[in-house]
């Protein structure tokens, strides 16, 4: 029966194509126009904007019919119809996390557009490319989109696109450029009085401060961002800001508050259908559970987050989840599994240009290598991690990696070097970390010295 059905479908397709080719070009164009009108009528017409609508699933088909209908004349009308349908189709595919299709459709729209409309399509393609891990092309398209939007009188969209570029610059290892650009974006949005976009921009800037070790200013910026986003009724943006605030609370040792913030963020992301940040929020809950010693729950949550990131093609977050899962596996004593997960995470970070996470993963791998009796390899990994942390201005992790390097040196009996590394790391952690960080590193040092049979050297 299956063979008969496939055979029938194949013959139908061949006959349909043959009948189409027999039509004169003008008749073909009229048929495309009739098909476009029929699909529109069945679904209540093609609405303005790109908000969700029942016609979205047929929007690419509409675009194809509009292109075909343009062969019969009235090119301007059908060209506009094609562009409107393509815009809806691309946005629909992006919301559905079919990123490959979204990229193709945004690029097709850009090729058939000019000025600010081309800039808007390029920005859409860039965002989908970025989410799928293709950061180099994403950056190129953002740089192309910004002047098109600005010269087309779309200052708001140009500013938002500059904010996208700032985030990408930070994630790919250029923190100074990113912060300078993001501050310009915040200033422009403050002048424009756009509370929603300003809240989102301040969220990005607050998280940048968090990730470069400035906890007090990060908290202030994120609280301001939350107030603006709630005022604007932006539930999706509120969820993102809560997630970053929860991370800040977790890093400050406030685990109950961090878990509550992550749960609130998760509820908002599920309500708004934001699958990317749903996965991120589940991962945040897993981190809190690991810190509370609930390792089985932490592993299950990380695997749930990882499944979401893989389902939607979000390579950057997939790499981060793999690294977090590796930490839990190491805690559980499943060291071979942990090492494989660290290797997978590093491969993804390098593929998508996530330098910050690459440094973190190398540091974590260094501790695993030390635990499994490979101090020379551990030292090499930690020294590479330190270089990345310094490039990224990731002061908290720089301090941690210095302390971890001290453990590795102590384990090799290199007491003078170990003491020097410890004091450097302790100084950085006192400046930019938390008391919990230093307490944790002291525990690591005691264990390393005990394994090596040497006296403790910290302090």
SULCOR-V986970 format. One line per field, one symbol per residue. phi: phi as a letter, one per 40 degrees, with the letter a starting at -180 (. if undefined). A space follows every 50 residues. Layout:
phi = ???
//
This chain:
phi = .cccccccccccccccccccccccdccddccccccdcccdccbggcccgb cdaccdcbcccccccccccccchfccccccccccccccccccccccgccc cccdcccccccbbbfcccdcccccccccccccgccccdcccccccdcccc ccgbcccccccccdcccccccbgbcccccdccccccccccccgccccccc cccccccccdcbgbcccccccccccdccccccgccccccccccccccccc ccgcccccccccccccccccccgccdccccccccccccccccgccccccc ccccccccccccgccdcdcccccccddcccdcgcccccccccccccccdc ccgccdcdcccccccdccccccgbcccccccccccdccdcccfccccccc cccccdccccccgccccccccccccdcccccbcbdcdccccccdcdcccc ccgbccbcg
//
